[in-house]
Structure formats: structure tokens, C-alpha cells
Amino acid sequence: MSSSSKLIIFAKSPIAGTVKTRLQPKYSAHNAASLQEYFILKTVEMASKLGHIDIELQCAPDKLHPVFQQCQHTYNITTKSQEGKDLGERMKNALVEALTDYSEVVVIGTDCPDINPEYLNKAFSKLENGVDAVIGPAMDGGYVLLGLRSFSPSLFENIHWGTDQVLSATQQNLRMLNWQWDELDILRDIDTPEDLAHFPKILHQADLC
């Protein structure tokens, strides 16, 4: 891998009542925020082990939360406030900016515990080997990873973010663009108590038991 690669991590501030709301009422708003903080710190720690890429933490609603500042100082990463009215616009803005300086850009969130350095390396390798895009499908019909070598506004057209149709709509857009893409293993992200039940270790580490 080379310094022409960039990883963008999208994250929401761990503020009670604004994150992981689908975990409620089984878990309190405070517990949901604690889990979000855990996810942010673990994801950035994991990504920092790659060593050969630049990392950017795209923060919502802004980069001022102490957890984001902690990540910046501990791991020497870039933090930026997300810009855009919805997830698609925010991702587009981040990707377009990054692709002006980097040959391969990969975007992930913070709520997929099974993403590891090997998974990320595979995504970057596929891009370096010539595919236009790489996707890490999620079990819920979305995706946990998107990697690109270039951006087209058509890629994010007619996508209803947060639904189980995100992956299929993205695949359709890729076909319409006539892009070559590859897909990684399907992984589970954590949105609901049922999702979280598959990761009992996290329940203990995040003090949710």
C-alpha cells in the first residue's frame, strides 16, 4: 500500500439521545452513547494499525466533541466536520475532496466490529488492482464499506439511506455507470439489540451488561 490511499471514518458524536436510538428501550440513551464512544475509539484504534494510509475522521455534527479530539491527539489523524444535508451528500463531499489528493479512498462507519485491518487491506488492494469500486455488504441490506478510485454523482442517486435497499440501489447505479466493482465478505453492523446480541464480548467491554 502507498500514501496514495486514504481511509475515511464516518462517526456521530456519542451524545445521549442522538445515537444508536434503535437500541432503545432495551438499552438506555446513556448506554447507547457509551456504546457509540466505544465504537469510535475501537474503530480508530483498529485503523491506526494499518500504518500505511492516511486516516480522516468525519465527525457529526462537528469535530469538537472530546472523543474526536482524543482520537486526533492519540492517533495523529485528521478530524473534519461532516458537511451535507443527508448521509449521501456528506459522503459525496468527503469523497470528492479526498479523491483530489488520493488515488484510492475507502469509507467506513464505526458500528461494524468485524471490520479489521485485513478487511481494509483487501479493499485497498482491489482498488489498486484496477476495479473502480469495492463494496463491503452488510447483512441488513446496506454496506459497511465503500471504496472508490473516482466519484460520479450518479453513484448516490435514488438511494434511500438507512433502508434495506441501499446495497441493491448502489449496485444498480454501478451497473448504470458501467463501472467494474468487487465485493468483500458480508458483515453485520450493530443497529438493534438483536444485532448486539451477536457480540457478547462487546456487551462486557462497553459495560452494557
C-alpha atoms as an extended CHARMM CRD file, in Angstrom:
* protein
*
       209  EXT
         1         1  MET       CA              0.0000000000        0.0000000000        0.0000000000  PROA      1               0.0000000000
         2         2  SER       CA              1.1040000000        3.5710000000       -0.5530000000  PROA      2               0.0000000000
         3         3  SER       CA              0.4390000000        7.0090000000        0.8680000000  PROA      3               0.0000000000
         4         4  SER       CA             -1.9420000000        7.4990000000       -2.0690000000  PROA      4               0.0000000000
         5         5  SER       CA             -4.5530000000        5.6290000000       -0.0070000000  PROA      5               0.0000000000
         6         6  LYS       CA             -6.9490000000        7.2700000000        2.4320000000  PROA      6               0.0000000000
         7         7  LEU       CA             -9.4280000000        5.8290000000        4.9070000000  PROA      7               0.0000000000
         8         8  ILE       CA            -12.3940000000        7.9740000000        5.9340000000  PROA      8               0.0000000000
         9         9  ILE       CA            -14.2780000000        7.0040000000        9.0830000000  PROA      9               0.0000000000
        10        10  PHE       CA            -17.7600000000        8.4540000000        9.4970000000  PROA      10              0.0000000000
        11        11  ALA       CA            -18.8740000000        8.8980000000       13.1080000000  PROA      11              0.0000000000
        12        12  LYS       CA            -21.5980000000       10.6040000000       15.1020000000  PROA      12              0.0000000000
        13        13  SER       CA            -20.8080000000       12.2890000000       18.4040000000  PROA      13              0.0000000000
        14        14  PRO       CA            -21.6040000000        9.9920000000       21.3490000000  PROA      14              0.0000000000
        15        15  ILE       CA            -24.3570000000       12.1950000000       22.7660000000  PROA      15              0.0000000000
        16        16  ALA       CA            -27.1950000000       10.5040000000       24.6540000000  PROA      16              0.0000000000
        17        17  GLY       CA            -30.4770000000       10.5480000000       22.7790000000  PROA      17              0.0000000000
        18        18  THR       CA            -28.9160000000       11.2360000000       19.3770000000  PROA      18              0.0000000000
        19        19  VAL       CA            -27.0690000000        7.9950000000       18.5680000000  PROA      19              0.0000000000
        20        20  LYS       CA            -27.9640000000        4.3120000000       18.4120000000  PROA      20              0.0000000000
        21        21  THR       CA            -31.5930000000        5.1300000000       19.1700000000  PROA      21              0.0000000000
        22        22  ARG       CA            -32.7580000000        1.7810000000       17.7700000000  PROA      22              0.0000000000
        23        23  LEU       CA            -31.1170000000        0.1150000000       20.7670000000  PROA      23              0.0000000000
        24        24  GLN       CA            -33.7430000000        1.7000000000       22.9910000000  PROA      24              0.0000000000
        25        25  PRO       CA            -35.6770000000        0.9270000000       25.1190000000  PROA      25              0.0000000000
        26        26  LYS       CA            -33.6960000000       -2.2610000000       25.8320000000  PROA      26              0.0000000000
        27        27  TYR       CA            -30.6950000000       -0.0450000000       26.4780000000  PROA      27              0.0000000000
        28        28  SER       CA            -30.8280000000        3.4780000000       27.8510000000  PROA      28              0.0000000000
        29        29  ALA       CA            -29.8560000000        6.5640000000       25.8840000000  PROA      29              0.0000000000
        30        30  HSD       CA            -26.7890000000        6.8290000000       28.1020000000  PROA      30              0.0000000000
        31        31  ASN       CA            -25.8180000000        3.2230000000       27.3690000000  PROA      31              0.0000000000
        32        32  ALA       CA            -26.3030000000        3.8070000000       23.6440000000  PROA      32              0.0000000000
        33        33  ALA       CA            -23.9910000000        6.8290000000       23.7920000000  PROA      33              0.0000000000
        34        34  SER       CA            -21.4050000000        4.8350000000       25.7390000000  PROA      34              0.0000000000
        35        35  LEU       CA            -21.5400000000        2.1470000000       23.0770000000  PROA      35              0.0000000000
        36        36  GLN       CA            -21.0480000000        4.7710000000       20.3650000000  PROA      36              0.0000000000
        37        37  GLU       CA            -17.9800000000        6.1170000000       22.1590000000  PROA      37              0.0000000000
        38        38  TYR       CA            -16.6320000000        2.5710000000       22.4620000000  PROA      38              0.0000000000
        39        39  PHE       CA            -17.1760000000        2.0000000000       18.7410000000  PROA      39              0.0000000000
        40        40  ILE       CA            -15.4190000000        5.2210000000       17.7520000000  PROA      40              0.0000000000
        41        41  LEU       CA            -12.3510000000        4.5390000000       19.8720000000  PROA      41              0.0000000000
        42        42  LYS       CA            -12.0860000000        0.8990000000       18.8070000000  PROA      42              0.0000000000
        43        43  THR       CA            -12.5290000000        1.6910000000       15.1150000000  PROA      43              0.0000000000
        44        44  VAL       CA             -9.8800000000        4.4030000000       15.1010000000  PROA      44              0.0000000000
        45        45  GLU       CA             -7.5040000000        2.2150000000       17.1290000000  PROA      45              0.0000000000
        46        46  MET       CA             -8.0110000000       -0.6340000000       14.6480000000  PROA      46              0.0000000000
        47        47  ALA       CA             -7.4900000000        1.6080000000       11.6170000000  PROA      47              0.0000000000
        48        48  SER       CA             -4.3310000000        3.1190000000       13.0640000000  PROA      48              0.0000000000
        49        49  LYS       CA             -2.6900000000       -0.3120000000       12.9190000000  PROA      49              0.0000000000
        50        50  LEU       CA             -2.6440000000       -0.1640000000        9.1270000000  PROA      50              0.0000000000
        51        51  GLY       CA              0.2160000000        2.3040000000        9.2570000000  PROA      51              0.0000000000
        52        52  HSD       CA              0.4670000000        2.8940000000        5.5120000000  PROA      52              0.0000000000
        53        53  ILE       CA             -2.5930000000        5.0560000000        4.8790000000  PROA      53              0.0000000000
        54        54  ASP       CA             -3.8620000000        8.4390000000        5.9470000000  PROA      54              0.0000000000
        55        55  ILE       CA             -6.9150000000        8.4270000000        8.2070000000  PROA      55              0.0000000000
        56        56  GLU       CA             -9.6280000000       11.0510000000        8.3710000000  PROA      56              0.0000000000
        57        57  LEU       CA            -12.4180000000       11.0700000000       10.9500000000  PROA      57              0.0000000000
        58        58  GLN       CA            -15.5370000000       12.7150000000        9.5240000000  PROA      58              0.0000000000
        59        59  CYS       CA            -17.4840000000       13.9340000000       12.5420000000  PROA      59              0.0000000000
        60        60  ALA       CA            -21.1610000000       14.8260000000       13.0500000000  PROA      60              0.0000000000
        61        61  PRO       CA            -22.4980000000       17.2640000000       13.9520000000  PROA      61              0.0000000000
        62        62  ASP       CA            -18.9470000000       18.6800000000       14.2160000000  PROA      62              0.0000000000
        63        63  LYS       CA            -15.4330000000       17.7110000000       15.2630000000  PROA      63              0.0000000000
        64        64  LEU       CA            -15.5000000000       19.4380000000       18.6530000000  PROA      64              0.0000000000
        65        65  HSD       CA            -16.6140000000       16.5140000000       20.8320000000  PROA      65              0.0000000000
        66        66  PRO       CA            -13.8670000000       15.4760000000       23.2900000000  PROA      66              0.0000000000
        67        67  VAL       CA            -13.8500000000       11.8940000000       21.9600000000  PROA      67              0.0000000000
        68        68  PHE       CA            -12.9830000000       13.1640000000       18.4840000000  PROA      68              0.0000000000
        69        69  GLN       CA            -10.2760000000       15.3900000000       19.9280000000  PROA      69              0.0000000000
        70        70  GLN       CA             -8.9260000000       12.4250000000       21.8560000000  PROA      70              0.0000000000
        71        71  CYS       CA             -8.7060000000       10.3840000000       18.6540000000  PROA      71              0.0000000000
        72        72  GLN       CA             -6.9260000000       13.1840000000       16.8440000000  PROA      72              0.0000000000
        73        73  HSD       CA             -4.2630000000       13.6140000000       19.5100000000  PROA      73              0.0000000000
        74        74  THR       CA             -3.7730000000        9.9270000000       20.3340000000  PROA      74              0.0000000000
        75        75  TYR       CA             -3.5320000000        8.6080000000       16.7760000000  PROA      75              0.0000000000
        76        76  ASN       CA             -2.4190000000       11.7150000000       14.8680000000  PROA      76              0.0000000000
        77        77  ILE       CA             -5.3450000000       11.5850000000       12.4680000000  PROA      77              0.0000000000
        78        78  THR       CA             -7.2690000000       14.3240000000       10.6890000000  PROA      78              0.0000000000
        79        79  THR       CA            -10.7000000000       15.3050000000       12.0090000000  PROA      79              0.0000000000
        80        80  LYS       CA            -13.2830000000       17.1620000000        9.9280000000  PROA      80              0.0000000000
        81        81  SER       CA            -16.8960000000       18.1540000000       10.4730000000  PROA      81              0.0000000000
        82        82  GLN       CA            -19.3200000000       16.4560000000        8.1120000000  PROA      82              0.0000000000
        83        83  GLU       CA            -20.9840000000       18.7230000000        5.5610000000  PROA      83              0.0000000000
        84        84  GLY       CA            -24.2990000000       17.9680000000        3.8440000000  PROA      84              0.0000000000
        85        85  LYS       CA            -27.9960000000       17.5680000000        4.4740000000  PROA      85              0.0000000000
        86        86  ASP       CA            -28.0590000000       13.7520000000        4.4260000000  PROA      86              0.0000000000
        87        87  LEU       CA            -25.6410000000       10.8390000000        4.5200000000  PROA      87              0.0000000000
        88        88  GLY       CA            -25.3250000000       10.7050000000        0.7490000000  PROA      88              0.0000000000
        89        89  GLU       CA            -24.3750000000       14.3580000000        0.4410000000  PROA      89              0.0000000000
        90        90  ARG       CA            -21.9620000000       14.1300000000        3.3610000000  PROA      90              0.0000000000
        91        91  MET       CA            -20.2660000000       11.0750000000        1.8680000000  PROA      91              0.0000000000
        92        92  LYS       CA            -20.1260000000       12.7070000000       -1.5640000000  PROA      92              0.0000000000
        93        93  ASN       CA            -18.4660000000       15.8290000000       -0.1680000000  PROA      93              0.0000000000
        94        94  ALA       CA            -15.8990000000       13.7970000000        1.7580000000  PROA      94              0.0000000000
        95        95  LEU       CA            -15.1340000000       11.5210000000       -1.1800000000  PROA      95              0.0000000000
        96        96  VAL       CA            -14.8360000000       14.2710000000       -3.7730000000  PROA      96              0.0000000000
        97        97  GLU       CA            -12.4250000000       16.1960000000       -1.5700000000  PROA      97              0.0000000000
        98        98  ALA       CA            -10.3230000000       13.1440000000       -0.7350000000  PROA      98              0.0000000000
        99        99  LEU       CA            -10.1240000000       11.9050000000       -4.3260000000  PROA      99              0.0000000000
       100       100  THR       CA             -8.4820000000       15.1350000000       -5.4180000000  PROA      100             0.0000000000
       101       101  ASP       CA             -5.3940000000       14.1130000000       -3.4390000000  PROA      101             0.0000000000
       102       102  TYR       CA             -5.6010000000       10.3190000000       -3.1760000000  PROA      102             0.0000000000
       103       103  SER       CA             -5.8200000000        7.5190000000       -5.7300000000  PROA      103             0.0000000000
       104       104  GLU       CA             -7.8680000000        5.1810000000       -3.5290000000  PROA      104             0.0000000000
       105       105  VAL       CA            -10.3440000000        6.2100000000       -0.8590000000  PROA      105             0.0000000000
       106       106  VAL       CA            -12.2690000000        3.8630000000        1.4140000000  PROA      106             0.0000000000
       107       107  VAL       CA            -15.1720000000        4.9120000000        3.6510000000  PROA      107             0.0000000000
       108       108  ILE       CA            -16.4080000000        3.0040000000        6.6880000000  PROA      108             0.0000000000
       109       109  GLY       CA            -18.5880000000        3.7190000000        9.7180000000  PROA      109             0.0000000000
       110       110  THR       CA            -17.9150000000        2.8050000000       13.3210000000  PROA      110             0.0000000000
       111       111  ASP       CA            -20.5970000000        0.2110000000       14.0640000000  PROA      111             0.0000000000
       112       112  CYS       CA            -19.1850000000       -2.9020000000       12.3840000000  PROA      112             0.0000000000
       113       113  PRO       CA            -16.9330000000       -4.6870000000       14.8980000000  PROA      113             0.0000000000
       114       114  ASP       CA            -15.8180000000       -7.3040000000       12.3630000000  PROA      114             0.0000000000
       115       115  ILE       CA            -14.0170000000       -4.8190000000       10.1250000000  PROA      115             0.0000000000
       116       116  ASN       CA            -10.3210000000       -5.3800000000       10.7390000000  PROA      116             0.0000000000
       117       117  PRO       CA             -7.0220000000       -4.3870000000        9.0810000000  PROA      117             0.0000000000
       118       118  GLU       CA             -7.1190000000       -7.4530000000        6.8280000000  PROA      118             0.0000000000
       119       119  TYR       CA            -10.5650000000       -6.4810000000        5.5460000000  PROA      119             0.0000000000
       120       120  LEU       CA             -9.4220000000       -2.9270000000        4.8650000000  PROA      120             0.0000000000
       121       121  ASN       CA             -6.2070000000       -4.0660000000        3.2030000000  PROA      121             0.0000000000
       122       122  LYS       CA             -8.2390000000       -6.2810000000        0.8920000000  PROA      122             0.0000000000
       123       123  ALA       CA            -10.4070000000       -3.3110000000       -0.1040000000  PROA      123             0.0000000000
       124       124  PHE       CA             -7.4060000000       -1.1150000000       -0.8970000000  PROA      124             0.0000000000
       125       125  SER       CA             -5.7070000000       -3.9580000000       -2.7840000000  PROA      125             0.0000000000
       126       126  LYS       CA             -8.7370000000       -4.4330000000       -5.0300000000  PROA      126             0.0000000000
       127       127  LEU       CA             -8.7610000000       -0.7300000000       -5.8440000000  PROA      127             0.0000000000
       128       128  GLU       CA             -5.0350000000       -0.7040000000       -6.5570000000  PROA      128             0.0000000000
       129       129  ASN       CA             -5.5230000000       -3.6890000000       -8.8500000000  PROA      129             0.0000000000
       130       130  GLY       CA             -7.8890000000       -1.7080000000      -11.0410000000  PROA      130             0.0000000000
       131       131  VAL       CA            -11.5350000000       -2.0150000000      -10.0160000000  PROA      131             0.0000000000
       132       132  ASP       CA            -13.4810000000        1.2350000000       -9.9610000000  PROA      132             0.0000000000
       133       133  ALA       CA            -15.2280000000        0.4570000000       -6.6870000000  PROA      133             0.0000000000
       134       134  VAL       CA            -15.3110000000       -2.0420000000       -3.8490000000  PROA      134             0.0000000000
       135       135  ILE       CA            -18.2190000000       -2.7160000000       -1.5010000000  PROA      135             0.0000000000
       136       136  GLY       CA            -18.4240000000       -4.4380000000        1.8670000000  PROA      136             0.0000000000
       137       137  PRO       CA            -22.0630000000       -5.6250000000        2.0450000000  PROA      137             0.0000000000
       138       138  ALA       CA            -23.9630000000       -5.5620000000        5.3200000000  PROA      138             0.0000000000
       139       139  MET       CA            -26.4210000000       -8.2190000000        6.4200000000  PROA      139             0.0000000000
       140       140  ASP       CA            -29.1890000000       -5.6240000000        6.7300000000  PROA      140             0.0000000000
       141       141  GLY       CA            -29.1220000000       -4.6530000000        3.0520000000  PROA      141             0.0000000000
       142       142  GLY       CA            -26.7430000000       -1.7290000000        3.3670000000  PROA      142             0.0000000000
       143       143  TYR       CA            -22.9760000000       -1.7150000000        3.2400000000  PROA      143             0.0000000000
       144       144  VAL       CA            -20.2400000000       -1.3780000000        5.8360000000  PROA      144             0.0000000000
       145       145  LEU       CA            -17.5420000000       -0.2240000000        3.4140000000  PROA      145             0.0000000000
       146       146  LEU       CA            -17.3400000000        1.6790000000        0.1480000000  PROA      146             0.0000000000
       147       147  GLY       CA            -14.0900000000        2.1820000000       -1.7280000000  PROA      147             0.0000000000
       148       148  LEU       CA            -13.6190000000        4.2890000000       -4.8500000000  PROA      148             0.0000000000
       149       149  ARG       CA            -10.9550000000        5.4360000000       -7.3080000000  PROA      149             0.0000000000
       150       150  SER       CA            -13.1860000000        8.1760000000       -8.7110000000  PROA      150             0.0000000000
       151       151  PHE       CA            -16.5910000000        9.6670000000       -7.9900000000  PROA      151             0.0000000000
       152       152  SER       CA            -19.7180000000       10.2160000000      -10.0620000000  PROA      152             0.0000000000
       153       153  PRO       CA            -22.8430000000       11.9410000000       -8.6920000000  PROA      153             0.0000000000
       154       154  SER       CA            -24.8580000000        9.1250000000      -10.3110000000  PROA      154             0.0000000000
       155       155  LEU       CA            -23.4590000000        6.7080000000       -7.7420000000  PROA      155             0.0000000000
       156       156  PHE       CA            -25.6570000000        8.1380000000       -4.9750000000  PROA      156             0.0000000000
       157       157  GLU       CA            -28.7960000000        8.8530000000       -6.9920000000  PROA      157             0.0000000000
       158       158  ASN       CA            -32.1360000000        7.3190000000       -5.9370000000  PROA      158             0.0000000000
       159       159  ILE       CA            -30.7470000000        5.8150000000       -2.7390000000  PROA      159             0.0000000000
       160       160  HSD       CA            -32.9630000000        5.8020000000        0.3440000000  PROA      160             0.0000000000
       161       161  TRP       CA            -30.3590000000        5.9560000000        3.0760000000  PROA      161             0.0000000000
       162       162  GLY       CA            -30.9860000000        3.8890000000        6.1820000000  PROA      162             0.0000000000
       163       163  THR       CA            -33.1360000000        1.2940000000        4.4040000000  PROA      163             0.0000000000
       164       164  ASP       CA            -32.5230000000       -2.3060000000        3.3480000000  PROA      164             0.0000000000
       165       165  GLN       CA            -32.3190000000       -1.1910000000       -0.2880000000  PROA      165             0.0000000000
       166       166  VAL       CA            -29.0770000000        0.7840000000       -0.0620000000  PROA      166             0.0000000000
       167       167  LEU       CA            -26.8520000000       -2.0260000000       -1.3210000000  PROA      167             0.0000000000
       168       168  SER       CA            -29.0870000000       -3.0750000000       -4.2200000000  PROA      168             0.0000000000
       169       169  ALA       CA            -29.6000000000        0.5490000000       -5.3160000000  PROA      169             0.0000000000
       170       170  THR       CA            -25.8450000000        1.1490000000       -5.2190000000  PROA      170             0.0000000000
       171       171  GLN       CA            -25.2220000000       -1.9790000000       -7.2710000000  PROA      171             0.0000000000
       172       172  GLN       CA            -27.7660000000       -0.7800000000       -9.8170000000  PROA      172             0.0000000000
       173       173  ASN       CA            -26.0520000000        2.6010000000      -10.0390000000  PROA      173             0.0000000000
       174       174  LEU       CA            -22.6980000000        0.9080000000      -10.5550000000  PROA      174             0.0000000000
       175       175  ARG       CA            -24.1660000000       -1.1070000000      -13.4230000000  PROA      175             0.0000000000
       176       176  MET       CA            -25.6220000000        2.0510000000      -14.9660000000  PROA      176             0.0000000000
       177       177  LEU       CA            -22.1880000000        3.6970000000      -14.7450000000  PROA      177             0.0000000000
       178       178  ASN       CA            -20.6510000000        0.6110000000      -16.3440000000  PROA      178             0.0000000000
       179       179  TRP       CA            -18.0800000000        0.5230000000      -13.5620000000  PROA      179             0.0000000000
       180       180  GLN       CA            -16.1930000000       -2.5810000000      -12.5470000000  PROA      180             0.0000000000
       181       181  TRP       CA            -16.5620000000       -3.3610000000       -8.8740000000  PROA      181             0.0000000000
       182       182  ASP       CA            -15.7930000000       -6.1230000000       -6.4280000000  PROA      182             0.0000000000
       183       183  GLU       CA            -17.4010000000       -7.1310000000       -3.1520000000  PROA      183             0.0000000000
       184       184  LEU       CA            -15.9270000000       -8.2670000000        0.1440000000  PROA      184             0.0000000000
       185       185  ASP       CA            -17.3990000000      -10.6340000000        2.7200000000  PROA      185             0.0000000000
       186       186  ILE       CA            -20.8190000000       -9.7870000000        4.1140000000  PROA      186             0.0000000000
       187       187  LEU       CA            -20.5600000000       -8.4240000000        7.6690000000  PROA      187             0.0000000000
       188       188  ARG       CA            -23.0100000000       -7.4820000000       10.4040000000  PROA      188             0.0000000000
       189       189  ASP       CA            -23.2410000000       -3.9490000000       11.7220000000  PROA      189             0.0000000000
       190       190  ILE       CA            -24.8810000000       -3.0900000000       15.0250000000  PROA      190             0.0000000000
       191       191  ASP       CA            -28.1180000000       -1.1220000000       14.9230000000  PROA      191             0.0000000000
       192       192  THR       CA            -30.5280000000       -3.1140000000       17.0880000000  PROA      192             0.0000000000
       193       193  PRO       CA            -30.4290000000       -5.1560000000       20.3030000000  PROA      193             0.0000000000
       194       194  GLU       CA            -30.6690000000       -8.2680000000       18.1350000000  PROA      194             0.0000000000
       195       195  ASP       CA            -27.5060000000       -7.2250000000       16.2960000000  PROA      195             0.0000000000
       196       196  LEU       CA            -25.7120000000       -6.5050000000       19.5490000000  PROA      196             0.0000000000
       197       197  ALA       CA            -26.6280000000       -9.9360000000       20.9210000000  PROA      197             0.0000000000
       198       198  HSD       CA            -24.2590000000      -11.4660000000       18.3560000000  PROA      198             0.0000000000
       199       199  PHE       CA            -21.3350000000       -9.7060000000       20.0640000000  PROA      199             0.0000000000
       200       200  PRO       CA            -21.4870000000      -10.6780000000       23.7720000000  PROA      200             0.0000000000
       201       201  LYS       CA            -17.8680000000       -9.6370000000       24.2480000000  PROA      201             0.0000000000
       202       202  ILE       CA            -18.8050000000       -6.0620000000       23.3690000000  PROA      202             0.0000000000
       203       203  LEU       CA            -21.5430000000       -6.0470000000       25.9900000000  PROA      203             0.0000000000
       204       204  HSD       CA            -18.8880000000       -6.6280000000       28.6360000000  PROA      204             0.0000000000
       205       205  GLN       CA            -16.2120000000       -4.3440000000       27.1890000000  PROA      205             0.0000000000
       206       206  ALA       CA            -18.6650000000       -1.4640000000       26.8120000000  PROA      206             0.0000000000
       207       207  ASP       CA            -20.1540000000       -2.0800000000       30.2850000000  PROA      207             0.0000000000
       208       208  LEU       CA            -23.6540000000       -2.7430000000       28.9680000000  PROA      208             0.0000000000
       209       209  CYS       CA            -24.2570000000       -5.9560000000       30.9240000000  PROA      209             0.0000000000
